[in-house]
Amino acid sequence: MERLNKSRKLPTGIIIGDIDDLKNINDNYGHKVGDDYIKKASEIFNLTTRNEDIVARIGGDEFAIILPETGYSIARKLCVRLANECCKLNKSSDLPELLKISFGCAVKDNQEQKLKNIFEIADQEMYKRKYEKAKIQNRSK
């Protein structure tokens, strides 16, 4: 991130993805099954991104994708594509529950912006989407 922060090749997008309900999966099915969800998510990220993109696991159930020379509309389209890949996986997977991932993205489009601040904006966006999904899910119960 530090190298890309100094790069003049803009824009630089960041996507944050967080696996929904992984604690529930771990509690109900065990950590080995939870690890399977993390592995499946990482497979989706690696299959869906370009070679020049940087995919990293940044926490227990959280991933970051750094997208060099990628604007907001392309980053949002990638979020949709990642979600669609989750749906495809869920149709053919033997996981006990659906793999659901919340995504947020943000883009550095000028030199004055700090990439770490863009990361934080993408993270906030992901949590906003996670909260919205939880609200909808609770209403349907």
N, C-alpha and C positions, 0 to 999 in steps of 0.2 A: 504494500500500500504506500509505503514511503516513496518508493521509486515512481509509482504512478501518480502520486500527489504532485511531484515536480514535473511531470511530463507536460509538454505543450500540445500533445495530441489529445484533443478533447473532442467530444465529451467522454466522460468515464462513468459508466453506470455501476450501481451496486444493487444486488438483490439479496435480501435476507429471507431465508425460509426456516420455518420452525414446525416440527412434526406436532400435530395436534394430539392431545390426550396420551402422550407416551407414558406418563406416570401411571395412568389407568391401565395401560397395556402391561407395564412392568408389574403392577400390583396384582393384576388378575391372571396373567399368563407366565410371569417370570421374566427375569432380565435377559435370558437367552432369546426369547421371542421378541422382547424389546430391541435387542441387538439386530434381529432380522429386519425390523422396521427401519432402523438406521442404515443398514446395508442396502435395502431396497431403495430408500430415498437417495443414497449416494449414487446408486446405479442410474437412477432417473436423471440426476444432475449431470453425471458424466456423459450419458447418452444424448442429452438434449443441448449441451453447450458446445461451443466451438473450441478448437485447439488453443486459441489465444486467450480464452477466458480462464479465469482462475477460480477453482472451486475448492472450498475449504470447510471442514467441520470446525466450528468455532465454540461449540459447547456441547453439552450432552445430546440435545436434540435439535441443535441450531446449526445452520449452514450459511455461508456467504458465497456469493458469486460476484466476482469483479469482472466487469465487461469493458475492456478497453475500446475506445472509439465507438461507443454505443450511446445513443440518445434515449430519451424517456419513452418514446412510443415503441421503440424496439425492445427496451427492457420490459415494458408492460406486456408486449406480445409474448416475450419469453416466459413471463410469469403464467400467462394463460396456457402456453404450450406445456409448461411443467405440470400445471394442474391437470391438463388433459392426459398427460402421460401417467399421472397417478390413477386417473380413472381407468385407463387401459390396463394398467397393472392390476388394479382391483378386480377386473373381470376375469383375469387368468391366474390370480394368486391364490395360494392356500393359507394366507394370513388369516387369523381368526376374526379380525375386524378390519374395516377399510383403512387404508393408509391415506391420511389427510394431512396436508401441509398448508400452512398459511404463509403467504408471500407479501413482502413489501419491497418497494424499489425507490431509488432516488438517483439523481444524476448530477455530477459535477460538470458544469458547462462553462466555467470561466476560471482563470488562474487564481483569482482571489479566494475562491472557496477552498476549504480544507477537506480532503477526502474523509478524514475521521468524522467530520460533521455530517457529511453526506451519508456515511455509514449509519450514524445515529438517526438521521431522518428516515432512512430505509427501515431501520429497526422499529422505530415508532409506527411507521406505516404498517409493518407486519403485525404489530400488536393490535393496532386498530382493526385490521381485518380479522384477526383471531377473535377479538372481542365481539365484532359484528356477527361472525359465524356462530359463536357461543350463544348470543342473544337469540338468533333465529332458531338454533337447535333447542333451546330451552322453551321457546314459544310453541314448538311443535310437539312437546311432550305432554 
